[in-house]
Structures are given as C-alpha cells and as structure tokens.
C-alpha cells in the first residue's frame, strides 16, 4: 500500500515507464472513445483476473501490481488523447457496418 511520497513516486515512475513502453509497442491509438475505453476496460479486466487468482488460486501478488500499472498507464493514455476523439462515423474502423 502506498503510504508516503517515495512510494508514490516509485509507483508513478512505473506507470510512466509502462506508458512509454506501450506507446512504443502500440503506436496507434483509437480515434474514438469507444474503442479507446475498450482498451482501458480490457486492462482493467486483466487486473480483476489477477486479483481473483490471488484471492482464490494462490496467485502472485506481483501480477496484481503489474496489471494495476498497465491499467493506470492505459487510463492515462486515454486521457492524453481525449481531445483527439471524434464522433464522426469516419473514426470507426471499416469492419463495422451500419444500416
């Protein structure tokens, strides 16, 4: 548990490092909030799974930390791109069809 500033600084550094790594690994980011939020939700789901495994299956504490860092970095990426999101249909990938 984060109890003092040095701990917070370490956590923030880890989140920013993960954000940097994710942007290098996946340079493209959705142009619409639905798909961007889905990515945040996917990471959050992995955090939930890691917590369930820790509680019920003797999972690793480190897995919870890792997934929490991934979720936070992805949420920050969502926020950093929030002004770029579009409502237009053109922002939606072409594999989705509309009537």
C-alpha positions as CSV (number, residue, x, y, z in Angstrom):
1,X,0.0,0.0,0.0
2,X,1.2,3.5,-0.9
3,X,1.9,5.2,2.4
4,X,4.3,8.0,1.7
5,X,5.7,10.1,-1.1
6,X,8.7,7.9,-2.0
7,X,6.3,5.0,-2.6
8,X,4.0,7.2,-4.7
9,X,7.0,8.4,-6.7
10,X,8.0,4.8,-7.4
11,X,4.5,3.9,-8.5
12,X,4.2,7.0,-10.7
13,X,7.6,6.2,-12.3
14,X,6.5,2.6,-13.0
15,X,3.2,3.9,-14.6
16,X,5.0,6.4,-16.8
17,X,7.6,3.8,-17.8
18,X,4.7,1.4,-18.8
19,X,3.0,4.3,-20.7
20,X,6.2,4.9,-22.7
21,X,6.7,1.2,-23.4
22,X,3.0,0.8,-24.5
23,X,3.3,3.8,-26.9
24,X,6.4,2.3,-28.5
25,X,4.9,-1.2,-28.8
26,X,1.4,0.1,-29.9
27,X,2.0,3.5,-31.5
28,X,-1.6,3.6,-33.0
29,X,-4.4,4.6,-30.6
30,X,-8.1,4.7,-31.4
31,X,-9.5,7.9,-32.7
32,X,-12.8,7.3,-31.0
33,X,-13.6,7.0,-27.2
34,X,-15.5,3.7,-27.5
35,X,-12.5,1.7,-28.8
36,X,-10.1,3.6,-26.5
37,X,-12.2,2.9,-23.5
38,X,-12.5,-0.8,-24.5
39,X,-8.7,-1.0,-24.3
40,X,-8.8,0.5,-20.8
41,X,-11.5,-2.0,-19.9
42,X,-9.5,-4.9,-21.2
43,X,-6.6,-3.9,-19.0
44,X,-9.0,-3.5,-16.0
45,X,-10.3,-7.0,-16.7
46,X,-6.8,-8.4,-16.5
47,X,-6.4,-6.6,-13.2
48,X,-9.6,-8.2,-11.9
49,X,-8.4,-11.6,-13.1
50,X,-5.1,-11.2,-11.3
51,X,-6.9,-10.2,-8.1
52,X,-9.3,-13.2,-8.4
53,X,-6.3,-15.5,-8.9
54,X,-4.5,-14.0,-5.9
55,X,-7.5,-14.5,-3.6
56,X,-8.8,-17.8,-4.8
57,X,-5.9,-19.6,-6.5
58,X,-2.9,-18.5,-4.6
59,X,-1.8,-16.2,-7.4
60,X,1.1,-13.9,-7.4
61,X,1.0,-10.5,-5.7
62,X,3.3,-9.2,-8.4
63,X,0.6,-10.0,-11.1
64,X,-1.8,-7.6,-9.3
65,X,0.8,-4.9,-9.2
66,X,1.7,-5.4,-12.9
67,X,-1.9,-5.3,-14.1
68,X,-2.7,-2.2,-11.9
69,X,0.3,-0.5,-13.5
70,X,-0.9,-1.5,-17.0
71,X,-4.5,-0.3,-16.2
72,X,-3.2,3.1,-14.9
73,X,-1.0,3.6,-17.9
74,X,-3.8,2.8,-20.3
75,X,-6.2,5.2,-18.5
76,X,-3.6,7.9,-18.7
77,X,-3.2,7.3,-22.5
78,X,-7.0,7.6,-22.8
79,X,-6.9,10.9,-21.1
80,X,-3.9,12.2,-23.1
81,X,-5.8,11.5,-26.3
82,X,-9.2,12.7,-25.1
83,X,-9.2,15.9,-27.2
84,X,-8.4,14.0,-30.3
85,X,-11.5,11.7,-30.2
86,X,-14.1,12.1,-32.9
87,X,-17.8,11.4,-33.0
88,X,-17.9,11.0,-36.8
89,X,-18.6,7.7,-38.4
90,X,-15.2,8.0,-40.1
91,X,-13.5,7.4,-36.8
92,X,-15.0,3.9,-36.6
93,X,-12.9,1.1,-38.2
94,X,-14.3,0.0,-41.6
95,X,-15.1,-3.6,-40.4
96,X,-18.2,-2.2,-38.7
97,X,-21.2,-1.8,-41.0
98,X,-24.1,0.5,-40.5
99,X,-27.6,0.2,-42.0
